[in-house]
């Protein structure tokens, strides 16, 4: 890898995003709006004194899931446009390495993912009063890693799609099963053996586990750091796989 070429790719992608107001709005605003909808879903619930709000549990998990979904969509479609427009083919005729290209894209969208997570977490804490034991800094960290995971998976899946519609079709295959099996709706130890085994290796599961550790502990735990490290490892592996599947083709 050449750091200069990677950073040049990052700058180019960020420059393109700066002029794409719809994508910027999708990245920065939509997760906060969805979180707002989740808050008002539980606004009128009646709870015994001292009983935690449902929003404090569900809203915390949405801080990881919404950025993951949004960044997967934006990244996969953007990368596919680069291929179908011929930009990718032209870039691959230059001395730039495929890893420089992929990691440059990942860095650019990771910066946007960090901004997205900061906005969504700020809304959760300071607008809707999210109340958990852990601090917002750890929540932002896990949310950013999760968003970058969406970026990495989006880059990988874009290699197997020929149209934007096909890129969106990867949602039910890659994203939805993770949301269903991550432990958000049903505790993993209450699933049947097959689903629990699948859940234990899905990336989003580690994110949910890390957030649960943050919610229940005032200080960062070793289990939380372990889950975060596994997620970072998965992101790097997926990015390497994405660079290996990147082909010079426009159709």
Phi and psi restraints in degrees (value plus and minus 20) as a CYANA .aco file:
   2 UNK   PHI    -134.5   -94.5
   2 UNK   PSI      89.5   129.5
   3 UNK   PHI     -76.6   -36.6
   3 UNK   PSI     -55.2   -15.2
   4 UNK   PHI     -84.8   -44.8
   4 UNK   PSI     -63.3   -23.3
   5 UNK   PHI     -89.6   -49.6
   5 UNK   PSI     -57.0   -17.0
   6 UNK   PHI     -82.6   -42.6
   6 UNK   PSI     -64.8   -24.8
   7 UNK   PHI     -87.8   -47.8
   7 UNK   PSI     -53.0   -13.0
   8 UNK   PHI     -84.6   -44.6
   8 UNK   PSI     -59.5   -19.5
   9 UNK   PHI     -83.6   -43.6
   9 UNK   PSI     -62.2   -22.2
  10 UNK   PHI     -79.7   -39.7
  10 UNK   PSI     -65.9   -25.9
  11 UNK   PHI     -83.2   -43.2
  11 UNK   PSI     -59.3   -19.3
  12 UNK   PHI     -84.9   -44.9
  12 UNK   PSI     -64.3   -24.3
  13 UNK   PHI     -85.4   -45.4
  13 UNK   PSI     -62.6   -22.6
  14 UNK   PHI     -84.0   -44.0
  14 UNK   PSI     -56.5   -16.5
  15 UNK   PHI     -84.3   -44.3
  15 UNK   PSI     -59.5   -19.5
  16 UNK   PHI     -86.0   -46.0
  16 UNK   PSI     -62.4   -22.4
  17 UNK   PHI     -84.4   -44.4
  17 UNK   PSI     -53.9   -13.9
  18 UNK   PHI     -80.5   -40.5
  18 UNK   PSI     -50.0   -10.0
  19 UNK   PHI    -114.6   -74.6
  19 UNK   PSI     -23.3    16.7
  20 UNK   PHI    -123.8   -83.8
  20 UNK   PSI      64.4   104.4
  21 UNK   PHI     -85.3   -45.3
  21 UNK   PSI     -51.8   -11.8
  22 UNK   PHI     -86.8   -46.8
  22 UNK   PSI     -62.8   -22.8
  23 UNK   PHI     -85.9   -45.9
  23 UNK   PSI     -60.4   -20.4
  24 UNK   PHI     -81.6   -41.6
  24 UNK   PSI     -62.5   -22.5
  25 UNK   PHI     -84.6   -44.6
  25 UNK   PSI     -60.4   -20.4
  26 UNK   PHI     -82.0   -42.0
  26 UNK   PSI     -61.2   -21.2
  27 UNK   PHI     -92.8   -52.8
  27 UNK   PSI     -66.8   -26.8
  28 UNK   PHI    -110.2   -70.2
  28 UNK   PSI     -53.0   -13.0
  29 UNK   PHI    -119.7   -79.7
  29 UNK   PSI     -60.2   -20.2
  30 UNK   PHI     -79.5   -39.5
  30 UNK   PSI     -65.9   -25.9
  31 UNK   PHI     -78.6   -38.6
  31 UNK   PSI     -58.1   -18.1
  32 UNK   PHI     -86.7   -46.7
  32 UNK   PSI     -58.3   -18.3
  33 UNK   PHI     -86.2   -46.2
  33 UNK   PSI     -61.1   -21.1
  34 UNK   PHI     -84.6   -44.6
  34 UNK   PSI     -58.6   -18.6
  35 UNK   PHI     -84.0   -44.0
  35 UNK   PSI     -56.2   -16.2
  36 UNK   PHI     -82.2   -42.2
  36 UNK   PSI     -61.7   -21.7
  37 UNK   PHI     -82.6   -42.6
  37 UNK   PSI     -60.1   -20.1
  38 UNK   PHI     -83.4   -43.4
  38 UNK   PSI     -60.4   -20.4
  39 UNK   PHI     -81.0   -41.0
  39 UNK   PSI     -66.2   -26.2
  40 UNK   PHI     -93.5   -53.5
  40 UNK   PSI     -38.5     1.5
  41 UNK   PHI     -80.9   -40.9
  41 UNK   PSI     -55.7   -15.7
  42 UNK   PHI    -129.2   -89.2
  42 UNK   PSI      -6.3    33.7
  43 UNK   PHI     -80.9   -40.9
  43 UNK   PSI     -58.4   -18.4
  44 UNK   PHI    -120.1   -80.1
  44 UNK   PSI      -4.4    35.6
  45 UNK   PHI     -89.1   -49.1
  45 UNK   PSI     126.1   166.1
  46 UNK   PHI    -124.4   -84.4
  46 UNK   PSI     103.9   143.9
  47 UNK   PHI    -146.6  -106.6
  47 UNK   PSI     127.9   167.9
  48 UNK   PHI     -83.2   -43.2
  48 UNK   PSI     135.1   175.1
  49 UNK   PHI     -76.4   -36.4
  49 UNK   PSI     112.9   152.9
  50 UNK   PHI      62.9   102.9
  50 UNK   PSI     -24.4    15.6
  51 UNK   PHI    -102.8   -62.8
  51 UNK   PSI     112.2   152.2
  52 UNK   PHI     -86.7   -46.7
  52 UNK   PSI     127.0   167.0
  53 UNK   PHI     -89.3   -49.3
  53 UNK   PSI     129.0   169.0
  54 UNK   PHI     -83.1   -43.1
  54 UNK   PSI     -55.1   -15.1
  55 UNK   PHI     -81.1   -41.1
  55 UNK   PSI     -54.4   -14.4
  56 UNK   PHI     -83.0   -43.0
  56 UNK   PSI     -49.7    -9.7
  57 UNK   PHI    -107.8   -67.8
  57 UNK   PSI     -71.7   -31.7
  58 UNK   PHI     -91.3   -51.3
  58 UNK   PSI     -63.4   -23.4
  59 UNK   PHI     -80.6   -40.6
  59 UNK   PSI     -56.9   -16.9
  60 UNK   PHI     -81.5   -41.5
  60 UNK   PSI     -64.1   -24.1
  61 UNK   PHI     -87.2   -47.2
  61 UNK   PSI     -54.2   -14.2
  62 UNK   PHI     -85.9   -45.9
  62 UNK   PSI     -45.3    -5.3
  63 UNK   PHI     -83.4   -43.4
  63 UNK   PSI     -42.1    -2.1
  64 UNK   PHI    -115.7   -75.7
  64 UNK   PSI     -58.9   -18.9
  65 UNK   PHI     -94.2   -54.2
  65 UNK   PSI     -65.4   -25.4
  66 UNK   PHI     -80.1   -40.1
  66 UNK   PSI     -69.2   -29.2
  67 UNK   PHI     -81.8   -41.8
  67 UNK   PSI     -56.5   -16.5
  68 UNK   PHI     -78.9   -38.9
  68 UNK   PSI     -68.0   -28.0
  69 UNK   PHI     -87.9   -47.9
  69 UNK   PSI     -67.4   -27.4
  70 UNK   PHI     -83.0   -43.0
  70 UNK   PSI     -65.6   -25.6
  71 UNK   PHI     -89.3   -49.3
  71 UNK   PSI     -51.6   -11.6
  72 UNK   PHI     -81.9   -41.9
  72 UNK   PSI     -67.2   -27.2
  73 UNK   PHI     -84.8   -44.8
  73 UNK   PSI     -71.1   -31.1
  74 UNK   PHI     -81.9   -41.9
  74 UNK   PSI     -64.5   -24.5
  75 UNK   PHI     -88.0   -48.0
  75 UNK   PSI     -66.6   -26.6
  76 UNK   PHI     -82.6   -42.6
  76 UNK   PSI     -61.5   -21.5
  77 UNK   PHI     -91.5   -51.5
  77 UNK   PSI     -60.5   -20.5
  78 UNK   PHI     -83.4   -43.4
  78 UNK   PSI     -63.8   -23.8
  79 UNK   PHI     -85.7   -45.7
  79 UNK   PSI     -57.2   -17.2
  80 UNK   PHI     -85.3   -45.3
  80 UNK   PSI     -57.8   -17.8
  81 UNK   PHI     -82.5   -42.5
  81 UNK   PSI     -57.7   -17.7
  82 UNK   PHI     -81.4   -41.4
  82 UNK   PSI     -56.4   -16.4
  83 UNK   PHI     -93.7   -53.7
  83 UNK   PSI     -70.1   -30.1
  84 UNK   PHI     -90.7   -50.7
  84 UNK   PSI     -44.7    -4.7
  85 UNK   PHI    -101.7   -61.7
  85 UNK   PSI     -30.3     9.7
  86 UNK   PHI      71.6   111.6
  86 UNK   PSI     -26.2    13.8
  87 UNK   PHI     -82.0   -42.0
  87 UNK   PSI     -62.9   -22.9
  88 UNK   PHI     -82.9   -42.9
  88 UNK   PSI     -62.3   -22.3
  89 UNK   PHI     -83.0   -43.0
  89 UNK   PSI     -60.8   -20.8
  90 UNK   PHI     -86.0   -46.0
  90 UNK   PSI     -59.6   -19.6
  91 UNK   PHI     -85.5   -45.5
  91 UNK   PSI     -56.4   -16.4
  92 UNK   PHI     -96.0   -56.0
  92 UNK   PSI     -27.3    12.7
  93 UNK   PHI    -107.3   -67.3
  93 UNK   PSI     -28.2    11.8
  94 UNK   PHI    -110.8   -70.8
  94 UNK   PSI     153.8   193.8
  95 UNK   PHI     -87.6   -47.6
  95 UNK   PSI     -24.6    15.4
  96 UNK   PHI     -82.5   -42.5
  96 UNK   PSI     118.2   158.2
  97 UNK   PHI    -106.9   -66.9
  97 UNK   PSI     132.8   172.8
  98 UNK   PHI     -79.5   -39.5
  98 UNK   PSI     -55.9   -15.9
  99 UNK   PHI     -85.4   -45.4
  99 UNK   PSI     -59.1   -19.1
 100 UNK   PHI     -79.2   -39.2
 100 UNK   PSI     -62.5   -22.5
 101 UNK   PHI     -85.2   -45.2
 101 UNK   PSI     -70.3   -30.3
 102 UNK   PHI     -87.0   -47.0
 102 UNK   PSI     -64.3   -24.3
 103 UNK   PHI     -91.8   -51.8
 103 UNK   PSI     -48.0    -8.0
 104 UNK   PHI     -85.7   -45.7
 104 UNK   PSI     -64.3   -24.3
 105 UNK   PHI     -80.5   -40.5
 105 UNK   PSI     -65.2   -25.2
 106 UNK   PHI     -81.0   -41.0
 106 UNK   PSI     -61.2   -21.2
 107 UNK   PHI     -85.9   -45.9
 107 UNK   PSI     -62.8   -22.8
 108 UNK   PHI     -80.8   -40.8
 108 UNK   PSI     -68.9   -28.9
 109 UNK   PHI     -92.3   -52.3
 109 UNK   PSI     -44.5    -4.5
 110 UNK   PHI     -87.8   -47.8
 110 UNK   PSI     -56.5   -16.5
 111 UNK   PHI     -82.9   -42.9
 111 UNK   PSI     -64.4   -24.4
 112 UNK   PHI     -85.2   -45.2
 112 UNK   PSI     -56.2   -16.2
 113 UNK   PHI     -84.4   -44.4
 113 UNK   PSI     -58.1   -18.1
 114 UNK   PHI     -84.1   -44.1
 114 UNK   PSI     -63.6   -23.6
 115 UNK   PHI     -83.2   -43.2
 115 UNK   PSI     -61.9   -21.9
 116 UNK   PHI     -79.7   -39.7
 116 UNK   PSI     -66.3   -26.3
 117 UNK   PHI     -86.0   -46.0
 117 UNK   PSI     -57.0   -17.0
 118 UNK   PHI     -83.0   -43.0
 118 UNK   PSI     -63.4   -23.4
 119 UNK   PHI     -84.6   -44.6
 119 UNK   PSI     -68.4   -28.4
 120 UNK   PHI     -84.9   -44.9
 120 UNK   PSI     -61.7   -21.7
 121 UNK   PHI     -87.7   -47.7
 121 UNK   PSI     -59.1   -19.1
 122 UNK   PHI     -81.1   -41.1
 122 UNK   PSI     -62.4   -22.4
 123 UNK   PHI     -82.5   -42.5
 123 UNK   PSI     -64.0   -24.0
 124 UNK   PHI     -82.4   -42.4
 124 UNK   PSI     -63.6   -23.6
 125 UNK   PHI    -101.3   -61.3
 125 UNK   PSI     -69.2   -29.2
 126 UNK   PHI    -118.4   -78.4
 126 UNK   PSI     -30.9     9.1
 127 UNK   PHI    -122.9   -82.9
 127 UNK   PSI     -64.9   -24.9
 128 UNK   PHI    -126.7   -86.7
 128 UNK   PSI     -17.3    22.7
 129 UNK   PHI      44.3    84.3
 129 UNK   PSI      22.6    62.6
 130 UNK   PHI     -74.0   -34.0
 130 UNK   PSI     107.4   147.4
 131 UNK   PHI    -142.0  -102.0
 131 UNK   PSI      80.0   120.0
 132 UNK   PHI    -154.7  -114.7
 132 UNK   PSI     149.0   189.0
 133 UNK   PHI     -93.7   -53.7
 133 UNK   PSI     -58.7   -18.7
 134 UNK   PHI     -95.3   -55.3
 134 UNK   PSI     142.0   182.0
 135 UNK   PHI    -103.7   -63.7
 135 UNK   PSI     141.0   181.0
 136 UNK   PHI     -85.5   -45.5
 136 UNK   PSI     -46.9    -6.9
 137 UNK   PHI     -80.8   -40.8
 137 UNK   PSI     -62.4   -22.4
 138 UNK   PHI     -88.6   -48.6
 138 UNK   PSI     -56.5   -16.5
 139 UNK   PHI     -82.9   -42.9
 139 UNK   PSI     -64.2   -24.2
 140 UNK   PHI     -81.5   -41.5
 140 UNK   PSI     -61.8   -21.8
 141 UNK   PHI     -79.2   -39.2
 141 UNK   PSI     -68.5   -28.5
 142 UNK   PHI     -86.8   -46.8
 142 UNK   PSI     -59.6   -19.6
 143 UNK   PHI     -82.5   -42.5
 143 UNK   PSI     -59.6   -19.6
 144 UNK   PHI     -86.5   -46.5
 144 UNK   PSI     -65.6   -25.6
 145 UNK   PHI     -79.5   -39.5
 145 UNK   PSI     -60.4   -20.4
 146 UNK   PHI     -86.8   -46.8
 146 UNK   PSI     -59.7   -19.7
 147 UNK   PHI     -84.9   -44.9
 147 UNK   PSI     -60.0   -20.0
 148 UNK   PHI     -85.6   -45.6
 148 UNK   PSI     -53.7   -13.7
 149 UNK   PHI     -80.6   -40.6
 149 UNK   PSI     -62.1   -22.1
 150 UNK   PHI     -81.3   -41.3
 150 UNK   PSI     -58.6   -18.6
 151 UNK   PHI     -81.3   -41.3
 151 UNK   PSI     -68.8   -28.8
 152 UNK   PHI     -82.7   -42.7
 152 UNK   PSI     -64.9   -24.9
 153 UNK   PHI     -86.5   -46.5
 153 UNK   PSI     -55.7   -15.7
 154 UNK   PHI     -84.0   -44.0
 154 UNK   PSI     -61.3   -21.3
 155 UNK   PHI     -84.4   -44.4
 155 UNK   PSI     -60.4   -20.4
 156 UNK   PHI     -86.9   -46.9
 156 UNK   PSI     -66.6   -26.6
 157 UNK   PHI     -88.4   -48.4
 157 UNK   PSI     -48.4    -8.4
 158 UNK   PHI     -83.1   -43.1
 158 UNK   PSI     -43.1    -3.1
 159 UNK   PHI     -90.3   -50.3
 159 UNK   PSI     -39.1     0.9
 160 UNK   PHI    -126.0   -86.0
 160 UNK   PSI     -16.6    23.4
 161 UNK   PHI    -129.4   -89.4
 161 UNK   PSI     125.3   165.3
 162 UNK   PHI    -125.4   -85.4
 162 UNK   PSI     -40.6    -0.6
 163 UNK   PHI    -154.8  -114.8
 163 UNK   PSI     144.4   184.4
 164 UNK   PHI     -83.5   -43.5
 164 UNK   PSI     -53.7   -13.7
 165 UNK   PHI     -83.2   -43.2
 165 UNK   PSI     -60.9   -20.9
 166 UNK   PHI     -85.0   -45.0
 166 UNK   PSI     -56.1   -16.1
 167 UNK   PHI     -81.9   -41.9
 167 UNK   PSI     -62.1   -22.1
 168 UNK   PHI     -85.8   -45.8
 168 UNK   PSI     -51.9   -11.9
 169 UNK   PHI     -86.0   -46.0
 169 UNK   PSI     -36.3     3.7
 170 UNK   PHI     -92.7   -52.7
 170 UNK   PSI     -35.2     4.8
 171 UNK   PHI     -74.8   -34.8
 171 UNK   PSI     -72.6   -32.6
 172 UNK   PHI     -85.3   -45.3
 172 UNK   PSI     -41.2    -1.2
 173 UNK   PHI    -108.9   -68.9
 173 UNK   PSI     -60.5   -20.5
 174 UNK   PHI    -122.3   -82.3
 174 UNK   PSI     -60.9   -20.9
 175 UNK   PHI    -112.9   -72.9
 175 UNK   PSI     -72.2   -32.2
 176 UNK   PHI     -78.9   -38.9
 176 UNK   PSI     -66.2   -26.2
 177 UNK   PHI     -77.8   -37.8
 177 UNK   PSI     -55.7   -15.7
 178 UNK   PHI     -87.0   -47.0
 178 UNK   PSI     -59.6   -19.6
 179 UNK   PHI     -85.2   -45.2
 179 UNK   PSI     -60.7   -20.7
 180 UNK   PHI     -90.1   -50.1
 180 UNK   PSI     -53.7   -13.7
 181 UNK   PHI    -125.7   -85.7
 181 UNK   PSI     -15.8    24.2
 182 UNK   PHI     -97.4   -57.4
 182 UNK   PSI     -27.2    12.8
 183 UNK   PHI      82.4   122.4
 183 UNK   PSI     -16.4    23.6
 184 UNK   PHI     -91.9   -51.9
 184 UNK   PSI     -62.3   -22.3
 185 UNK   PHI    -112.9   -72.9
 185 UNK   PSI     -60.1   -20.1
 186 UNK   PHI    -154.5  -114.5
 186 UNK   PSI     113.6   153.6
 187 UNK   PHI     -77.8   -37.8
 187 UNK   PSI     117.8   157.8
 188 UNK   PHI     -83.1   -43.1
 188 UNK   PSI     -51.9   -11.9
 189 UNK   PHI     -93.6   -53.6
 189 UNK   PSI     -25.8    14.2
 190 UNK   PHI    -121.2   -81.2
 190 UNK   PSI     -20.8    19.2
 191 UNK   PHI    -100.8   -60.8
 191 UNK   PSI     142.9   182.9
 192 UNK   PHI     -89.1   -49.1
 192 UNK   PSI     146.4   186.4
 193 UNK   PHI     -80.4   -40.4
 193 UNK   PSI     -58.5   -18.5
 194 UNK   PHI     -86.8   -46.8
 194 UNK   PSI     -69.0   -29.0
 195 UNK   PHI     -85.4   -45.4
 195 UNK   PSI     -57.0   -17.0
 196 UNK   PHI     -84.8   -44.8
 196 UNK   PSI     -60.8   -20.8
 197 UNK   PHI     -83.1   -43.1
 197 UNK   PSI     -61.1   -21.1
 198 UNK   PHI     -84.8   -44.8
 198 UNK   PSI     -64.4   -24.4
 199 UNK   PHI     -79.3   -39.3
 199 UNK   PSI     -56.9   -16.9
 200 UNK   PHI     -86.0   -46.0
 200 UNK   PSI     -35.5     4.5
 201 UNK   PHI    -134.1   -94.1
 201 UNK   PSI     -18.5    21.5
 202 UNK   PHI    -100.1   -60.1
 202 UNK   PSI     116.6   156.6
 203 UNK   PHI     -77.1   -37.1
 203 UNK   PSI     -61.2   -21.2
 204 UNK   PHI     -85.1   -45.1
 204 UNK   PSI     -44.7    -4.7
 205 UNK   PHI     -80.8   -40.8
 205 UNK   PSI     -62.3   -22.3
 206 UNK   PHI     -85.9   -45.9
 206 UNK   PSI     -54.0   -14.0
 207 UNK   PHI     -85.2   -45.2
 207 UNK   PSI     -66.5   -26.5
 208 UNK   PHI     -82.4   -42.4
 208 UNK   PSI     -62.5   -22.5
 209 UNK   PHI     -81.1   -41.1
 209 UNK   PSI     -62.1   -22.1
 210 UNK   PHI     -83.9   -43.9
 210 UNK   PSI     -62.4   -22.4
 211 UNK   PHI     -86.8   -46.8
 211 UNK   PSI     -55.1   -15.1
 212 UNK   PHI     -85.3   -45.3
 212 UNK   PSI     -56.8   -16.8
 213 UNK   PHI     -83.9   -43.9
 213 UNK   PSI     -61.4   -21.4
 214 UNK   PHI     -85.7   -45.7
 214 UNK   PSI     -60.9   -20.9
 215 UNK   PHI     -83.9   -43.9
 215 UNK   PSI     -52.8   -12.8
 216 UNK   PHI    -118.5   -78.5
 216 UNK   PSI     -22.0    18.0
 217 UNK   PHI    -157.3  -117.3
 217 UNK   PSI     116.2   156.2
 218 UNK   PHI     -91.0   -51.0
 218 UNK   PSI     -50.2   -10.2
 219 UNK   PHI    -132.3   -92.3
 219 UNK   PSI     136.4   176.4
 220 UNK   PHI     -84.6   -44.6
 220 UNK   PSI     113.9   153.9
 221 UNK   PHI    -121.3   -81.3
 221 UNK   PSI     143.0   183.0
 222 UNK   PHI     -84.5   -44.5
 222 UNK   PSI     -53.8   -13.8
 223 UNK   PHI     -84.5   -44.5
 223 UNK   PSI     -58.6   -18.6
 224 UNK   PHI     -85.0   -45.0
 224 UNK   PSI     -64.8   -24.8
 225 UNK   PHI     -85.1   -45.1
 225 UNK   PSI     -55.9   -15.9
 226 UNK   PHI     -84.7   -44.7
 226 UNK   PSI     -64.4   -24.4
 227 UNK   PHI     -82.2   -42.2
 227 UNK   PSI     -61.7   -21.7
 228 UNK   PHI     -83.2   -43.2
 228 UNK   PSI     -61.8   -21.8
 229 UNK   PHI     -84.4   -44.4
 229 UNK   PSI     -59.5   -19.5
 230 UNK   PHI     -82.7   -42.7
 230 UNK   PSI     -62.6   -22.6
 231 UNK   PHI     -82.4   -42.4
 231 UNK   PSI     -62.8   -22.8
 232 UNK   PHI     -82.3   -42.3
 232 UNK   PSI     -61.5   -21.5
 233 UNK   PHI     -81.3   -41.3
 233 UNK   PSI     -61.6   -21.6
 234 UNK   PHI     -83.7   -43.7
 234 UNK   PSI     -61.8   -21.8
 235 UNK   PHI     -78.7   -38.7
 235 UNK   PSI     -66.7   -26.7
 236 UNK   PHI     -84.1   -44.1
 236 UNK   PSI     -61.6   -21.6
 237 UNK   PHI     -83.8   -43.8
 237 UNK   PSI     -62.9   -22.9
 238 UNK   PHI     -85.7   -45.7
 238 UNK   PSI     -58.8   -18.8
 239 UNK   PHI     -85.1   -45.1
 239 UNK   PSI     -59.4   -19.4
 240 UNK   PHI     -84.1   -44.1
 240 UNK   PSI     -63.8   -23.8
 241 UNK   PHI     -81.7   -41.7
 241 UNK   PSI     -59.2   -19.2
 242 UNK   PHI     -83.1   -43.1
 242 UNK   PSI     -59.7   -19.7
 243 UNK   PHI     -87.5   -47.5
 243 UNK   PSI     -52.0   -12.0
 244 UNK   PHI     -93.4   -53.4
 244 UNK   PSI     -48.7    -8.7
 245 UNK   PHI    -112.4   -72.4
 245 UNK   PSI     -23.7    16.3
 246 UNK   PHI     -91.6   -51.6
 246 UNK   PSI     100.9   140.9
 247 UNK   PHI    -139.1   -99.1
 247 UNK   PSI     133.1   173.1
 248 UNK   PHI    -107.6   -67.6
 248 UNK   PSI      66.4   106.4
 249 UNK   PHI    -171.5  -131.5
 249 UNK   PSI     135.7   175.7
 250 UNK   PHI    -137.7   -97.7
 250 UNK   PSI     -20.2    19.8
